[in-house]
Amino acid sequence: MKFTADRAPLQRALAHIHGVAEKRNTIPILANVLLSHDGETLRLTATDMEIALVEELPSEGDRPGATTVPAAVLFEIVRKLPDGVRVEFEQADEDAPLIVRAGRYETSLNVLPVDDFPAMVAGDLPHHFTLPSGILRNLIDRTRFAMSNEETRYYLNGIFFHVAYEGKTPFLRAVATDGHRLAKIDAELPLGAKDMPGVIIPRKTVTEVRKLLDADDVSIVISLSETRIQFQVGPITLTSKLVDGTFPEYSRVIPSKNDRVLRVSRQDLAAAVGRVAAISQERSRPVKLTATTNHLSLSAVSPDQGVAQEELDENSVTYNAAPLEIGFQARYLTDITDQIDVEAEFAFSDNASPTLIRDTQAPEALYVLMPIRV
């Protein structure tokens, strides 16, 4: 096997590939990338047996072949090569090391047999639809912070994508929750998605798909069944197993009668939360919010460090309900305000019930945050 490829597209592909390849695994082949060259195209494949990513890029060479080498090592080599170089790959036979050359640089990498590289079969994927990358990116970014990472509640370790209705209008909805906070956002239902099953996309898959969505003008072709999902992004195909579990009935925790409404500048609130929470070394870093007419006070207490407090007035705050004191974990509160652009709207019932939070500029998104005692 012998071929050459441009460094820039090769580096981009390896950046995607090495995130999927499993670095800490008892099966060494899963840390490798499969390189397959057919004379015109280089195909790179990585899998951890839960996700498989395949990316194609142009290459040149008259000796087709295939081999596998450590994905992380190859990525680091290509990343550190000079811009604009051509990278040459050569292997004398299937058991020989892979020689990598670029300019005056040369290295040899140990290989593992191609026959040992596992194939992940997508199977039949009966549901197909297309989403602009910007919409899928927004669905992910507005919800992924609320995914759980607890092994015991594995069915929360991802984003729940499904068809939901507001009245008679169907939407494509993304929901994530870890039991302490919930994030929900709707998008226009794409053609072909109406009969899709509700699916839980695993945390790692969400992370790897998000890396593919930086361009705004790309269409993402999504195909799925009840057990698999596939994302086609130009020359990249990512196939993943889905979480085998039932997502909880999340609508039960979304309050509908919270009538104490506070509107506050997102920027001012986020900055104040950061400053008062800095005094606490506790993992939960509780922050107390005290709301009175057009006024919001934030405070935090640390037994070791002291007390911090900051006031926001009518320049940043609108509130005309009964006075209220309520506590939140600072990080959870900040995770939500990070999703809001200009103004956050808080709807409270009391200091022990779930709080509803919205972005006044983005009504399609909704957040729920559980209070804590302070």
C-alpha positions as CSV (number, residue, x, y, z in Angstrom):
1,M,0.0,0.0,0.0
2,K,1.2,3.5,-0.9
3,F,-0.6,6.8,-1.2
4,T,-0.4,10.5,-0.3
5,A,-3.0,12.9,1.1
6,D,-3.0,16.6,2.0
7,R,-2.3,17.4,5.6
8,A,-5.2,19.8,6.3
9,P,-8.2,17.5,5.5
10,L,-6.3,14.5,7.0
11,Q,-5.9,16.4,10.3
12,R,-9.6,17.3,10.3
13,A,-10.6,13.7,9.7
14,L,-8.2,12.4,12.4
15,A,-9.5,15.0,14.9
16,H,-13.0,13.4,14.5
17,I,-11.6,9.8,14.4
18,H,-9.5,9.9,17.5
19,G,-12.4,11.0,19.6
20,V,-14.3,7.8,18.8
21,A,-11.4,5.4,19.0
22,E,-11.3,3.9,22.5
23,K,-8.0,4.8,24.2
24,R,-8.6,2.9,27.5
25,N,-9.8,-0.5,26.5
26,T,-8.7,-4.1,27.0
27,I,-9.1,-4.6,23.2
28,P,-6.1,-2.9,21.6
29,I,-7.6,-2.8,18.1
30,L,-10.3,-0.4,19.3
31,A,-7.6,2.3,19.8
32,N,-6.6,2.0,16.1
33,V,-7.9,3.7,13.0
34,L,-8.5,1.7,9.9
35,L,-7.0,3.3,6.9
36,S,-8.3,2.0,3.5
37,H,-7.1,3.4,0.2
38,D,-8.7,2.4,-3.1
39,G,-6.5,4.5,-5.4
40,E,-8.6,7.7,-5.3
41,T,-10.1,7.9,-1.8
42,L,-8.8,7.4,1.7
43,R,-11.3,6.1,4.1
44,L,-10.7,6.4,7.9
45,T,-12.8,4.3,10.3
46,A,-12.9,4.2,14.1
47,T,-15.2,2.4,16.5
48,D,-15.6,1.6,20.2
49,M,-18.3,-1.0,19.4
50,E,-21.0,1.6,20.4
51,I,-20.1,4.2,17.9
52,A,-18.5,3.9,14.4
53,L,-17.3,6.9,12.5
54,V,-16.2,6.7,8.8
55,E,-14.7,9.7,7.0
56,E,-13.5,9.9,3.4
57,L,-11.0,12.3,1.8
58,P,-9.2,12.5,-1.5
59,S,-5.9,10.7,-1.9
60,E,-3.5,9.7,-4.6
61,G,-1.6,6.4,-5.1
62,D,-1.4,3.4,-7.3
63,R,-1.1,0.7,-4.6
64,P,-4.4,0.2,-2.8
65,G,-4.6,-1.5,0.5
66,A,-5.6,-1.3,4.2
67,T,-4.1,-1.3,7.6
68,T,-4.7,-0.2,11.2
69,V,-2.5,2.1,13.4
70,P,-3.0,3.9,16.7
71,A,-5.5,6.7,16.1
72,A,-4.2,9.1,18.8
73,V,-0.6,8.7,17.8
74,L,-1.3,9.3,14.1
75,F,-3.4,12.4,15.0
76,E,-0.6,13.9,17.0
77,I,1.9,13.3,14.2
78,V,-0.2,14.9,11.6
79,R,-1.3,17.7,13.9
80,K,2.4,18.7,14.4
81,L,3.4,18.6,10.7
82,P,3.9,21.9,8.9
83,D,0.9,23.4,7.0
84,G,0.6,22.6,3.4
85,V,2.6,19.4,3.3
86,R,1.6,16.2,1.6
87,V,1.7,13.2,3.8
88,E,2.9,9.9,2.3
89,F,1.9,6.5,3.7
90,E,3.7,3.3,2.6
91,Q,3.4,-0.3,3.8
92,A,5.5,-3.1,2.2
93,D,3.1,-5.8,3.1
94,E,0.2,-6.3,5.5
95,D,2.4,-7.3,8.5
96,A,5.0,-4.6,8.0
97,P,5.0,-1.3,9.9
98,L,3.3,1.7,8.2
99,I,5.8,4.3,7.1
100,V,4.6,7.9,7.4
101,R,6.6,10.7,5.6
102,A,6.2,14.4,5.2
103,G,9.1,16.5,3.8
104,R,12.2,15.4,5.7
105,Y,10.1,13.8,8.5
106,E,9.7,10.0,8.6
107,T,8.3,7.6,11.2
108,S,7.1,4.0,11.3
109,L,4.0,2.8,13.2
110,N,3.2,-0.6,14.4
111,V,0.1,-2.1,12.9
112,L,-2.6,-4.6,13.9
113,P,-4.3,-6.9,11.5
114,V,-7.2,-5.5,9.4
115,D,-9.1,-8.7,9.9
116,D,-9.2,-8.0,13.7
117,F,-10.9,-4.6,13.2
118,P,-14.6,-5.0,14.2
119,A,-17.3,-4.0,11.8
120,M,-20.3,-2.2,13.3
121,V,-23.4,-2.9,11.2
122,A,-26.1,-0.2,11.2
123,G,-28.9,-2.6,10.1
124,D,-32.2,-1.4,8.7
125,L,-32.8,2.3,9.4
126,P,-36.4,2.9,8.2
127,H,-36.8,6.6,9.3
128,H,-34.9,9.3,7.3
129,F,-35.0,13.1,7.5
130,T,-32.7,16.1,7.0
131,L,-31.8,18.9,9.4
132,P,-29.7,22.0,8.8
133,S,-26.5,21.8,10.9
134,G,-27.5,25.0,12.7
135,I,-30.8,23.6,14.0
136,L,-29.2,20.3,15.1
137,R,-26.4,22.3,16.8
138,N,-29.0,24.4,18.6
139,L,-30.9,21.4,19.8
140,I,-27.8,19.8,21.2
141,D,-26.2,23.0,22.7
142,R,-29.4,24.0,24.6
143,T,-29.9,20.6,26.2
144,R,-26.6,18.6,26.6
145,F,-25.5,20.4,29.8
146,A,-28.5,18.7,31.6
147,M,-27.5,15.1,30.6
148,S,-26.8,12.9,33.6
149,N,-23.6,10.9,34.0
150,E,-24.8,8.5,36.7
151,E,-24.4,4.9,35.8
152,T,-27.4,3.8,37.8
153,R,-29.8,6.0,35.8
154,Y,-28.3,5.1,32.4
155,Y,-31.5,6.1,30.6
156,L,-30.7,9.8,31.5
157,N,-27.2,9.6,30.0
158,G,-28.2,11.2,26.7
159,I,-30.6,13.5,24.9
160,F,-34.1,12.3,24.2
161,F,-35.2,13.1,20.7
162,H,-38.8,12.6,19.8
163,V,-41.9,14.0,18.2
164,A,-44.0,16.1,20.5
165,Y,-47.2,18.1,20.0
166,E,-48.3,21.6,21.1
167,G,-52.0,21.5,20.4
168,K,-52.2,19.9,17.0
169,T,-48.8,21.1,15.8
170,P,-46.0,18.5,15.8
171,F,-42.4,19.4,16.7
172,L,-39.0,17.7,16.9
173,R,-38.2,18.0,20.6
174,A,-34.9,17.4,22.4
175,V,-35.0,16.9,26.2
176,A,-32.3,16.2,28.8
177,T,-32.4,15.9,32.5
178,D,-30.3,14.7,35.4
179,G,-33.0,14.9,38.0
180,H,-31.8,18.3,39.3
181,R,-32.4,20.4,36.1
182,L,-34.2,19.8,32.8
183,A,-33.7,21.4,29.4
184,K,-36.2,21.2,26.6
185,I,-36.2,22.8,23.1
186,D,-38.4,22.4,20.1
187,A,-37.7,22.7,16.4
188,E,-39.9,22.5,13.3
189,L,-40.6,18.9,12.5
190,P,-38.6,17.9,9.3
191,L,-40.2,16.0,6.5
192,G,-40.0,12.3,7.1
193,A,-39.7,12.5,10.9
194,K,-43.3,12.3,11.9
195,D,-43.4,8.5,12.5
196,M,-39.9,8.3,14.1
197,P,-39.7,6.5,17.5
198,G,-38.5,8.4,20.5
199,V,-34.8,7.7,20.9
200,I,-32.1,8.5,23.6
201,I,-28.9,9.5,21.9
202,P,-25.9,8.5,24.2
203,R,-23.7,11.1,25.8
204,K,-20.6,10.2,23.8
205,T,-22.5,10.2,20.6
206,V,-23.9,13.7,21.3
207,T,-20.3,14.9,21.9
208,E,-18.9,13.4,18.7
209,V,-21.8,14.6,16.6
210,R,-21.5,18.1,17.9
211,K,-17.9,18.2,16.7
212,L,-19.2,17.8,13.1
213,L,-21.7,20.7,13.2
214,D,-19.5,23.8,13.1
215,A,-20.5,24.8,9.5
216,D,-23.9,26.5,9.2
217,D,-24.6,25.7,5.6
218,V,-24.4,21.9,5.9
219,S,-27.4,19.5,5.7
220,I,-27.4,16.6,8.1
221,V,-29.1,13.4,6.9
222,I,-30.4,11.4,9.9
223,S,-31.5,7.8,9.6
224,L,-32.7,5.8,12.6
225,S,-34.4,2.7,13.9
226,E,-35.4,1.9,17.5
227,T,-31.8,0.7,18.3
228,R,-29.5,2.6,15.9
229,I,-29.0,6.2,14.6
230,Q,-26.8,7.4,11.8
231,F,-25.7,10.9,10.9
232,Q,-24.4,11.7,7.4
233,V,-22.5,14.9,7.3
234,G,-20.9,15.3,3.8
235,P,-18.1,12.7,3.6
236,I,-18.6,11.7,7.2
237,T,-20.9,8.9,8.5
238,L,-21.4,8.4,12.2
239,T,-23.4,5.4,13.3
240,S,-24.3,4.8,17.0
241,K,-26.3,2.5,19.2
242,L,-29.1,4.1,21.1
243,V,-29.6,3.9,24.9
244,D,-31.7,0.9,25.6
245,G,-34.1,2.3,28.1
246,T,-37.2,4.4,28.7
247,F,-36.9,8.1,29.2
248,P,-39.1,9.3,32.1
249,E,-42.3,11.2,31.7
250,Y,-40.6,14.6,31.9
251,S,-43.7,16.7,31.4
252,R,-44.7,15.8,35.0
253,V,-41.9,17.9,36.4
254,I,-42.6,21.0,34.3
255,P,-44.6,23.4,36.4
256,S,-47.6,25.0,34.9
257,K,-48.9,27.3,37.7
258,N,-45.8,29.3,38.7
259,D,-47.1,32.8,38.8
260,R,-44.3,34.8,40.5
261,V,-42.4,36.1,37.5
262,L,-38.9,37.6,37.6
263,R,-37.1,39.0,34.5
264,V,-33.4,39.8,34.8
265,S,-30.5,40.6,32.5
266,R,-28.7,37.4,31.7
267,Q,-25.3,39.1,31.7
268,D,-25.8,40.8,35.0
269,L,-27.2,37.7,36.7
270,A,-24.5,35.4,35.4
271,A,-21.7,37.8,36.5
272,A,-23.3,38.3,40.0
273,V,-23.7,34.5,40.5
274,G,-20.1,34.0,39.6
275,R,-18.9,36.6,42.1
276,V,-20.9,35.6,45.1
277,A,-20.3,31.8,44.5
278,A,-16.6,32.4,44.4
279,I,-16.5,32.6,48.2
280,S,-17.7,29.0,48.7
281,Q,-15.5,26.0,48.3
282,E,-18.4,23.6,48.6
283,R,-19.0,21.4,45.6
284,S,-22.7,22.5,45.3
285,R,-21.8,26.2,45.9
286,P,-25.3,27.2,47.0
287,V,-26.5,30.8,46.1
288,K,-29.6,32.4,47.6
289,L,-31.7,34.7,45.5
290,T,-33.9,37.2,47.4
291,A,-36.5,38.9,45.1
292,T,-38.5,42.0,46.1
293,T,-40.2,44.6,43.9
294,N,-37.8,45.3,41.0
295,H,-34.9,44.2,43.1
296,L,-32.8,41.0,43.3
297,S,-30.2,40.2,46.0
298,L,-27.7,37.3,45.6
299,S,-25.8,35.9,48.5
300,A,-23.6,33.0,49.5
301,V,-22.2,31.9,52.9
302,S,-19.1,29.9,53.5
303,P,-18.3,28.7,57.1
304,D,-14.5,29.0,56.2
305,Q,-14.4,32.1,54.0
306,G,-17.2,34.4,55.0
307,V,-20.2,36.0,53.3
308,A,-20.7,37.5,49.8
309,Q,-23.6,39.5,48.5
310,E,-24.5,41.5,45.4
311,E,-27.6,43.6,44.6
312,L,-29.3,44.0,41.2
313,D,-31.9,46.8,40.9
314,E,-34.6,48.0,38.4
315,N,-31.9,48.6,35.8
316,S,-31.6,44.8,35.5
317,V,-34.6,43.4,37.2
318,T,-38.4,43.4,36.8
319,Y,-40.4,41.7,39.6
320,N,-43.8,42.7,41.0
321,A,-44.9,39.6,43.0
322,A,-44.7,38.7,46.7
323,P,-41.1,38.7,48.2
324,L,-39.3,35.4,47.8
325,E,-36.1,33.7,49.0
326,I,-34.9,30.7,47.1
327,G,-31.6,28.8,46.8
328,F,-30.0,27.2,43.8
329,Q,-26.7,25.4,43.1
330,A,-24.5,28.0,41.4
331,R,-23.2,25.7,38.7
332,Y,-26.6,24.5,37.7
333,L,-27.9,28.1,37.6
334,T,-24.9,29.2,35.4
335,D,-25.4,26.3,33.0
336,I,-28.9,27.5,32.3
337,T,-28.0,31.2,32.0
338,D,-25.3,30.3,29.6
339,Q,-28.0,29.2,27.2
340,I,-29.8,32.6,27.3
341,D,-28.9,35.5,25.1
342,V,-30.3,38.7,26.7
343,E,-33.0,38.3,29.3
344,A,-33.9,35.4,31.6
345,E,-37.5,34.9,32.8
346,F,-37.9,33.0,36.1
347,A,-41.4,31.7,37.1
348,F,-41.6,30.7,40.8
349,S,-44.2,29.0,42.8
350,D,-42.5,28.9,46.2
351,N,-39.0,28.3,47.5
352,A,-39.4,24.5,47.5
353,S,-41.0,23.9,44.1
354,P,-39.3,23.6,40.7
355,T,-38.6,26.9,39.0
356,L,-39.4,27.5,35.3
357,I,-36.8,29.4,33.4
358,R,-37.1,30.8,29.8
359,D,-35.1,32.9,27.4
360,T,-37.4,35.8,26.5
361,Q,-35.9,35.9,23.0
362,A,-36.3,32.1,22.4
363,P,-39.7,30.8,23.4
364,E,-39.0,27.4,21.9
365,A,-36.6,26.6,24.8
366,L,-37.5,25.9,28.4
367,Y,-35.6,25.0,31.5
368,V,-36.6,23.6,34.9
369,L,-34.3,23.9,38.0
370,M,-34.9,22.3,41.4
371,P,-34.1,24.6,44.4
372,I,-31.9,23.7,47.3
373,R,-32.0,24.8,50.9
374,V,-29.6,27.6,51.8
